[in-house]
Each structure stands twice: as C-alpha cells, then as structure tokens.
C-alpha cells in the first residue's frame, strides 16, 4: 500500500528557496534513473546541476515530500507557461514539481500504484490551491527551447487521467498531511 513520507528536512538548502507566491499548477516530470531520492535531495555526490522537485513518487507508489511548505524546489529550468517565463525562479514557485521515478529499463515504465498516487496527489493539490486540471502540465511542453526536455517520457495520459477523474479503490488509503507545499 502506498504511503506518504515528509523527508523535506533531509533536502539540501541549496536545492530549495523560500516561497513568495502561491501555487498555480503542477508540472509533471519523470526521472531517468532508479533510486532518485538522494539525487533530488542534493545528497548524491555525482550531481553536478542543482535540481529537485517538490514531490517524488517511487515505483511502489510511495510519495516523498522533498520540500517544506515554506519552500519551493528547483525543477523547471528555462521555460514558459501561460505567457510567464521562469525569470528569477517564478515558475519554480508557481508550479508544484512532481517527479515520477522511471527508467527505460522499467517495464512498465510507470506502475499502476504510481499513477494512482500521482492522481491522488494532484487532486489534493488542486483542491488545496484552487486551480483546475488545465493547470497540470508536462515538463516537455513548457521547457524552452522546445524539444529541450522529453519528460515525462511515455507518460500514460489516458490511464492517469481516468484515475484522476474516477479514483480507484486504493485512493482513500493514501493519507496526506493537512497542508501540502
């Protein structure tokens, strides 16, 4: 059964920044590696660039909160969304970054538990921050120049959107904190 873990206290401060704005949407990403938690928290010695996410969903469907409510993660990069550019990290603040742990050797690339957890988290974030499903976007569609990013790679939109609109029986089993970042 998927679980929720707040591990934000273990994320390196260089990978987050204090927030000034509220949340306006969600940006879906996919990793190209297994065991992505250390890398997203800035605890991987091989990491060169600063990058993180607000949440990671592993292959078991477990959700890891990587940033505290007061912070945002560096996850967008050079991008444009609804006419806004990521100048001074604006889109990092406005968009909640959700990483789906994935790699080309995984079959299937995303598990059913991941899709159920992702849809449940998205519904919770939409309700908390008062935005609609049209404000959920793929990283590849906002990254600039166009074609710079390809994630989330092979994301099963049909299966995920069905779960988003008609939650499965596993959905009520996920327990979230009262307030999310």
SERO-4910 file (N, C-alpha, C, O; in steps of 0.05 Angstrom, whole numbers):
BEGIN
 pado doro    nc1    nc2    nc3   cac1   cac2   cac3    cc1    cc2    cc3    oc1    oc2    oc3
  Unk    A     17    -24      0      0      0      0     18     25      0     35     28     17
  Unk    A     14     43    -19     30     68    -20     27     84      6      7     85     19
  Unk    A     49     98     13     50    115     37     61    142     30     73    146      9
  Unk    A     56    161     47     66    189     45     88    193     65     85    186     89
  Unk    A    111    204     56    133    210     74    142    239     71    146    248     48
  Unk    A    145    253     92    156    280     91    185    278     98    193    273    121
  Unk    A    202    281     78    231    280     81    244    307     74    268    308     68
  Unk    A    228    328     76    237    354     68    261    364     86    277    379     76
  Unk    A    262    355    110    284    363    128    311    351    119    332    360    129
  Unk    A    311    332    101    335    320     91    345    331     64    366    323     54
  Unk    A    329    349     53    336    361     27    355    384     32    352    401     49
  Unk    A    377    385     15    397    406     18    385    433     14    369    437     -5
  Unk    A    392    453     30    381    480     27    388    493      0    374    511     -9
  Unk    A    409    484    -13    417    495    -39    397    486    -61    398    497    -83
  Unk    A    380    467    -55    361    457    -74    333    468    -71    314    461    -85
  Unk    A    330    486    -51    304    499    -46    308    529    -41    330    538    -35
  Unk    A    286    543    -42    286    571    -36    259    578    -23    239    565    -29
  Unk    A    259    599     -6    234    608      6    214    617    -15    222    630    -35
  Unk    A    188    611    -10    168    619    -29    157    646    -22    155    654      1
  Unk    A    149    661    -43    135    687    -40    107    686    -51     90    702    -43
  Unk    A    102    668    -70     77    666    -84     62    640    -77     75    621    -67
  Unk    A     37    639    -83     21    615    -80     26    596   -104     42    602   -121
  Unk    A     13    574   -103     15    554   -125     -7    557   -145    -30    563   -138
  Unk    A      0    554   -171    -20    558   -192    -23    533   -210    -40    533   -228
  Unk    A     -6    513   -206     -7    490   -224     12    468   -215     26    471   -195
  Unk    A     13    447   -232     31    424   -227     47    419   -252     36    421   -274
  Unk    A     72    413   -248     89    405   -271     99    376   -266    112    371   -247
  Unk    A     91    358   -284     98    330   -282    125    325   -296    130    334   -318
  Unk    A    142    310   -282    168    303   -292    171    272   -290    155    259   -277
  Unk    A    192    262   -303    200    234   -298    230    233   -296    245    247   -310
  Unk    A    239    217   -277    268    213   -274    277    193   -295    261    179   -307
  Unk    A    302    192   -300    314    172   -318    333    156   -301    356    151   -310
  Unk    A    325    148   -278    341    133   -260    325    120   -238    303    128   -232
  Unk    A    337    100   -226    324     87   -203    337     98   -178    359    108   -178
  Unk    A    322     97   -156    332    107   -130    339    137   -132    361    145   -126
  Unk    A    319    152   -141    323    181   -147    322    199   -122    328    223   -124
  Unk    A    315    188    -99    311    205    -76    336    221    -68    334    245    -65
  Unk    A    359    208    -66    383    222    -58    391    244    -78    399    265    -71
  Unk    A    387    238   -104    394    258   -124    376    282   -122    385    305   -124
  Unk    A    350    278   -119    331    300   -117    334    316    -92    326    340    -91
  Unk    A    346    304    -71    350    319    -46    378    332    -46    384    346    -26
  Unk    A    394    329    -67    420    341    -67    441    326    -51    461    338    -43
  Unk    A    436    301    -45    454    285    -29    469    264    -45    482    246    -34
  Unk    A    469    267    -72    484    249    -90    510    263    -98    509    284   -111
  Unk    A    533    252    -90    558    265    -96    564    268   -126    582    284   -134
  Unk    A    550    253   -143    555    255   -172    539    277   -185    543    283   -209
  Unk    A    520    289   -170    503    310   -181    519    335   -187    533    346   -170
  Unk    A    516    345   -211    530    370   -220    512    394   -218    519    414   -206
  Unk    A    488    392   -230    470    414   -231    450    413   -207    443    391   -197
  Unk    A    442    436   -198    422    438   -177    395    433   -189    387    447   -208
  Unk    A    382    412   -180    355    406   -189    341    390   -167    354    374   -153
  Unk    A    315    393   -166    300    378   -146    271    377   -155    265    380   -179
  Unk    A    253    371   -137    224    371   -142    211    375   -115    223    373    -94
  Unk    A    185    381   -116    170    384    -91    162    356    -80    160    352    -56
  Unk    A    158    337    -99    150    310    -92    163    290   -111    169    296   -134
  Unk    A    168    266   -100    177    243   -116    157    221   -111    150    215    -88
  Unk    A    149    207   -132    132    183   -129    149    160   -140    155    158   -163
  Unk    A    155    141   -121    172    119   -130    155     97   -142    131    100   -145
  Unk    A    168     75   -151    154     54   -165    134     39   -149    116     26   -160
  Unk    A    136     41   -122    116     28   -104     92     46   -100     72     38    -87
  Unk    A     93     71   -111     71     90   -107     75    107    -82     58    124    -76
  Unk    A     97    103    -67    102    120    -44    108    149    -53    122    153    -72
  Unk    A     97    168    -38    100    196    -44    119    208    -24    115    205      1
  Unk    A    141    220    -33    160    234    -16    158    264    -20    162    274    -42
  Unk    A    152    278      2    152    307      1    180    316      5    192    311     27
  Unk    A    192    329    -15    220    336    -14    225    365     -4    247    371      5
  Unk    A    205    382     -6    208    410      3    187    416     24    165    405     24
  Unk    A    194    434     41    175    442     62    154    461     51    156    470     28
  Unk    A    133    466     66    111    484     57    121    512     51    110    525     33
  Unk    A    142    521     64    151    548     61    171    551     37    179    573     30
  Unk    A    178    529     24    198    530      3    188    519    -23    166    508    -25
  Unk    A    203    524    -44    198    512    -70    224    500    -80    246    507    -71
  Unk    A    221    481    -98    245    467   -109    253    479   -135    237    492   -149
  Unk    A    278    473   -143    287    480   -170    281    456   -188    294    435   -187
  Unk    A    261    459   -205    253    437   -223    245    445   -251    243    428   -268
  Unk    A    242    470   -256    231    479   -282    253    484   -303    250    475   -326
  Unk    A    274    498   -295    294    505   -315    284    528   -333    265    542   -326
  Unk    A    296    531   -356    288    551   -376    261    542   -387    259    521   -399
  Unk    A    240    559   -383    214    550   -390    195    574   -393    201    596   -386
  Unk    A    171    568   -405    150    587   -408    123    572   -404    119    551   -415
  Unk    A    106    584   -388     79    573   -381     59    595   -380     62    613   -364
  Unk    A     38    593   -395     17    613   -396     28    641   -399     18    660   -387
  Unk    A     48    644   -416     60    670   -422     80    680   -401     91    701   -404
  Unk    A     84    664   -380    103    671   -359    129    656   -363    129    632   -369
  Unk    A    152    670   -360    178    656   -362    188    651   -334    179    662   -314
  Unk    A    208    633   -332    219    625   -306    240    645   -296    259    637   -283
  Unk    A    236    670   -302    255    691   -292    254    691   -261    233    691   -249
  Unk    A    277    693   -250    280    693   -220    264    671   -207    254    675   -185
  Unk    A    263    648   -220    251    624   -209    221    626   -205    210    610   -189
  Unk    A    207    644   -219    178    647   -216    163    621   -220    146    614   -204
  Unk    A    169    607   -242    154    582   -247    160    560   -228    143    543   -222
  Unk    A    184    560   -216    190    541   -195    171    545   -172    163    526   -159
  Unk    A    165    570   -166    146    576   -144    117    570   -151    103    558   -135
  Unk    A    109    577   -175     81    575   -183     73    546   -188     50    538   -183
  Unk    A     92    529   -198     85    502   -206     97    482   -186    121    482   -180
  Unk    A     80    464   -176     89    443   -158    102    422   -176     90    412   -195
  Unk    A    127    415   -170    142    395   -186    138    367   -175    145    361   -152
  Unk    A    127    349   -191    123    321   -184    140    304   -202    136    303   -226
  Unk    A    159    289   -191    176    271   -206    165    243   -203    159    233   -181
  Unk    A    162    229   -225    154    201   -226    180    185   -231    193    189   -252
  Unk    A    187    168   -213    211    152   -216    208    132   -239    189    116   -240
  Unk    A    226    134   -259    223    118   -283    250    115   -296    269    131   -292
  Unk    A    252     94   -312    276     90   -328    268     72   -352    250     56   -349
  Unk    A    282     75   -374    275     60   -398    275     30   -394    262     15   -409
  Unk    A    290     20   -374    291     -9   -369    267    -19   -352    263    -43   -350
  Unk    A    252      0   -340    229     -8   -325    206    -16   -343    200     -2   -363
  Unk    A    194    -39   -338    171    -47   -353    149    -55   -334    153    -75   -319
  Unk    A    127    -42   -333    121    -18   -349    136      5   -337    146      5   -315
  Unk    A    138     26   -353    154     50   -345    143     62   -320    158     70   -302
  Unk    A    116     62   -317    103     72   -293     85     50   -282     71     37   -298
  Unk    A     84     46   -256     67     26   -245     39     37   -240     35     62   -238
  Unk    A     20     19   -237     -8     28   -230     -8     43   -204    -22     63   -201
  Unk    A      8     34   -185      9     48   -159     20     76   -161     10     94   -148
  Unk    A     39     80   -179     49    107   -184     27    125   -195     24    148   -187
  Unk    A     13    115   -215     -9    131   -227    -31    137   -208    -41    160   -208
  Unk    A    -38    118   -191    -59    123   -170    -49    145   -151    -64    163   -144
  Unk    A    -24    142   -142    -13    162   -123    -10    189   -135    -16    210   -123
  Unk    A     -2    190   -160      1    216   -174    -26    230   -177    -28    254   -172
  Unk    A    -46    215   -186    -72    227   -189    -84    236   -162    -95    258   -160
  Unk    A    -80    221   -141    -89    229   -114    -75    254   -105    -88    272    -94
  Unk    A    -49    256   -109    -34    279   -101    -43    304   -117    -46    325   -106
  Unk    A    -47    300   -143    -56    323   -160    -83    333   -151    -88    357   -149
  Unk    A   -102    314   -145   -128    323   -136   -126    338   -110   -139    359   -106
  Unk    A   -109    329    -92   -106    342    -66    -94    370    -70   -103    390    -57
  Unk    A    -74    373    -87    -62    399    -92    -81    418   -106    -81    442   -100
  Unk    A    -97    408   -125   -117    425   -139   -137    436   -119   -144    459   -120
  Unk    A   -146    419   -100   -166    428    -80   -154    448    -61   -166    467    -54
  Unk    A   -129    442    -52   -116    460    -33   -110    487    -45   -113    508    -31
  Unk    A   -100    488    -70    -91    513    -82   -111    525   -101   -105    545   -114
  Unk    A   -134    512   -104   -156    523   -120   -148    529   -150   -152    551   -160
  Unk    A   -138    509   -163   -134    510   -192   -145    485   -204   -149    465   -191
  Unk    A   -150    486   -230   -162    463   -244   -143    445   -259   -119    450   -259
  Unk    A   -154    425   -270   -138    404   -284   -123    416   -308   -102    405   -316
  Unk    A   -132    438   -320   -118    450   -342    -92    462   -334    -76    470   -351
  Unk    A    -87    465   -308    -61    476   -298    -42    454   -291    -23    458   -276
  Unk    A    -46    429   -300    -27    408   -298    -13    405   -325    -26    401   -345
  Unk    A     13    406   -324     28    406   -349     52    387   -348     61    380   -327
  Unk    A     60    378   -372     85    362   -374    108    380   -377    106    402   -389
  Unk    A    131    372   -366    156    388   -368    163    394   -397    171    416   -403
  Unk    A    161    374   -414    169    377   -442    154    398   -457    164    409   -476
  Unk    A    129    405   -448    113    425   -461    120    454   -453    112    473   -466
  Unk    A    133    457   -430    139    484   -421    169    491   -424    176    514   -424
  Unk    A    186    471   -426    215    475   -428    221    490   -454    209    486   -475
  Unk    A    241    508   -453    250    524   -476    280    520   -479    294    519   -458
  Unk    A    290    518   -503    275    518   -528    259    492   -530    265    472   -517
  Unk    A    238    493   -546    221    470   -550    238    446   -558    254    448   -576
  Unk    A    233    423   -545    249    399   -551    272    395   -532    285    374   -533
  Unk    A    277    414   -515    300    412   -496    295    390   -476    314    377   -467
  Unk    A    270    385   -468    263    364   -448    243    345   -461    228    352   -479
  Unk    A    244    320   -451    225    300   -462    208    287   -440    193    269   -446
  Unk    A    210    296   -416    196    284   -394    169    297   -389    165    320   -395
  Unk    A    150    281   -378    153    253   -370    151    235   -395    133    236   -411
  Unk    A    171    219   -397    174    201   -421    152    180   -420    148    166   -400
  Unk    A    139    177   -443    118    157   -447     97    156   -424     89    134   -416
  Unk    A     90    179   -414     71    180   -392     43    172   -402     34    182   -422
  Unk    A     30    152   -389      4    142   -399    -19    160   -392    -33    156   -372
  Unk    A    -23    181   -408    -43    201   -403    -71    190   -399    -85    198   -381
  Unk    A    -78    171   -416   -105    160   -414   -110    147   -387   -130    152   -374
  Unk    A    -92    129   -379    -95    115   -354    -94    134   -330   -111    133   -312
  Unk    A    -75    153   -331    -73    172   -309    -97    191   -307   -107    195   -285
  Unk    A   -106    201   -330   -129    219   -329   -155    205   -320   -172    217   -307
  Unk    A   -158    179   -327   -181    164   -318   -179    161   -287   -200    164   -274
  Unk    A   -156    156   -277   -152    154   -248   -157    181   -234   -167    183   -212
  Unk    A   -149    203   -248   -153    230   -237   -183    236   -234   -191    248   -214
  Unk    A   -199    228   -254   -227    234   -254   -244    213   -239   -265    220   -227
  Unk    A   -235    188   -239   -250    167   -225   -231    151   -208   -221    130   -217
  Unk    A   -226    160   -184   -206    147   -166   -213    118   -161   -236    110   -158
  Unk    A   -192    102   -160   -194     73   -155   -200     69   -125   -200     87   -109
  Unk    A   -204     44   -118   -209     37    -90   -185     42    -72   -188     45    -48
  Unk    A   -161     42    -84   -137     47    -67   -134     76    -59   -120     82    -40
  Unk    A   -147     94    -73   -144    122    -68   -150    130    -38   -133    145    -27
  Unk    A   -171    122    -26   -176    130      2   -155    121     22   -154    131     44
  Unk    A   -139    101     14   -119     91     32    -95    110     35    -80    108     54
  Unk    A    -92    128     16    -70    147     18    -76    169     39    -98    181     38
  Unk    A    -58    173     58    -62    193     79    -42    215     75    -18    211     74
  Unk    A    -53    240     72    -36    263     67    -36    281     92    -55    280    108
  Unk    A    -16    298     95    -17    317    117    -39    338    111    -48    340     89
  Unk    A    -46    354    131    -68    373    128    -61    394    106    -79    402     91
  Unk    A    -36    402    104    -28    423     85     -3    413     70     16    403     82
  Unk    A     -4    415     44     19    408     27     32    433     17     21    454     17
  Unk    A     57    430      7     71    453     -4     57    464    -29     66    484    -40
***
